[in-house]
Amino acid sequence: MTQSNQSSSRTDEPRMMTGAEMVWEAMVLEGVTTIFGHPGGAILPTYDALAKHEEAGTMHHVLVRHEQCAAHMADGYARSTGEVGACIATSGPGATNLLTGLATAQMDTVPIVAITGQVPTALLGSDAFQESDVVGVMQPVCKHNYLVTDIADLPLVLKEAFYIAREGRPGVVLVDICKDVQNAT
C-alpha cells in the first residue's frame, strides 16, 4: 500500500471538535451509555452536542427534575451495573445540588464522573450570575476535582477523570468546565 493510500484509509485522523463534543466523545470511548442530568445555562453547549449521540443511540440521557436526583441515579446505576456512573448539571446551584448524592457515592466507594458547567473563564472570581466555587465545595466529598479553563486540557482531563474514578479505591471525580471551553474548538 502506498503512503497516500495508507493515510486516506485511516479513521483516527485528528478532527476539529468543540469542547462540548469532546465531552460526549470521551463518554462514549469510556463506555458510558446512560447519563443523568438537568440542563441549565452554563452547560447548554454540552447539552446541544448531546443530540447527535442520542440520535445515533450511543447515549441515553435521563432528564431529572432536580440535580440531586441525577447524582443519586448515577450512584444507583454504578452500583447495579459495575460501570462508572455519570451525571451532568449546570453551574452554581445546579452543581451544588449534586453534593449529597456525590458524597454518598464517595463514602460508599462508588465510581462516578460528574460533569458541571461553569461561567466563562473571564468571569471566574467575579461573582458572576450563578458562579460558585464548585471545585472548592466538592473537594471534601470527591476523590478528585478539575476546573477546565483551557480547551487543550479537556481531552486528557476527561480521560484521567475516568481512570481516577475506576482505579484504586473507586470514587467520585468532578469535572467543572467553563462555558467558553465548551464552545471552543
N, C-alpha and C positions, 0 to 999 in steps of 0.2 A: 504494500500500500504506500502510495506516495505521501510526502509530507502534507500536501494540501488536502488530500483525501482524509488523512488522519484528523486534522484539525476540524474539518467540516462535519465529521461524524461524532464529535464529542458532544455530550449532553450536559457536561458540567461547566460549560463556559460561564464566566462571570456575566452577570446581567444587572442592569440598574433596577433597584428596588427602593421603595420608601422604607423608613423605619417601621411603619405600621405593617407593611408587607413582610418585613423581616421577622416580626413577632410571630405571625402565623406560619411562615416557613419553618421557623425553629420549632414551633409546637408540633407541626406535622412530622418533622425529622426526629423529634424526641418521642413520637408515638402517642401524642395526645390526640384523642378523638372527640372528647367532650370537655367543654369549659362552662363554668357557671359565672354569671356576671350581671351587672347592671350598668347601662351606658350613662354617660354624662359628658359635659363639655370638654374636659381635658383629655378624654380617652376616645373621643369621637373619630379621629383619624384612624385609629386602630379598628374600631367597630366598622367603619366604612370598608376597610380592607378585608374584613371577615366574610363579606357577601360572596366573594369568589370561592372561598373554601366551603361555605355552606352549600352553594350550588353544585360544587363538584363532589359533595358528600365526604370530604376529608375532615370536616369539623362540624360538630353539633354544639350549638350554643344554647344553654338553658337560661332563659331570662328569669331573673328572680325579682321579687318585689322589694327586697331590701338587701344591701350588700352583705350584711351579717349572714344571711341565708346562703349566699354564694360561698363563703368560707366554710360554713358547716357542711354544705353539699359536697364541696371539693374534698373535705375531710372524709365524709362517708364514702364517697366514690373511691378514694385512695385505699381506704380500709377494706372495702369489699372487692376491689379488683387487684390490689397489689401494685398498681401503677401509681405514678406521680399524679396527684390531683392538681387541678388548675382553676384559678378564679381570676376575675378581672373587675376593676372598678375605676371610677374617676378620682380626681384629686380631692383634697380637703376632707369634708365629712364622709364622702363616699369611701375613701381609702381607710379612714379611721374606723368606719363601721365594720371593717374586716377583722379588727383586733381580737375580739372574743373567740371567733372561730379559728383564727390562726394560732392563738395562744393554746387552745385546746389541742390542736393538731401537734404543735411543738412539744407540749408536755407529754403527749402520748406517742411521740416518735413517728409521726405520720408525714410522709414526704408531700409537700405542696409547693408549687410555684405560683405566687400571686403577682399579677401584673397590675400596676396602677398608673394612671395618668398624672401628670404634674404640670404646673404652669410653665410657660416658655422660659428658657434659661435666663433670658434678660430680666425676667420678673422675679427670679428666685431671691428670697430675702427682702422683698419689698412690701410684704403684707398684701399681696395681690388678692383678688377675689378667689376664694376657695383654695388659697395656698396654705399648706400646713407642712410641717417638718415630718413627713410620713416615715422617713428612714429613722429619725430620732424617736418617734413614737413607737415604732415597731421593733426597735433594736432589742429591748428586753425579751420579746416573745418570738424572735426569729433566729434561726441558725445563722443566716447571713442576709445582708441588705445591700442593694445597689441603688444609686441615683445616677441615671444615664443622662449626661448633658452633651454628649458628642456622638453623632451617628456612627463614627468609625469604631466606637467601643461596643455598640449594641450586639453584633453577632457573637462576639466572644462572651459578653456578659450573659446572654441567653443560654449559651452552651454551658458555661460554668454554673449557672443557676440550677440547671437540671442535674448536673454532676454532683453539686453540693447537696441538693435535696435528697439524692439517692444514696450517696456513698457514706461509709462510716455509720454513725448513728443518724438515720434519716430524720429530716426535719423540714422546716418552712424556710423558703427563700423568697424575699420580696424584691421585685424589680420595678422601681419607680422611674417612669420615662417621661421626660419633658415633652410638651406638645410640639415644639419646633423640631425635636429629634424624630418624632413620629412622622412628621411631614417631610423631613429632609430625605435626600436620595444619596 
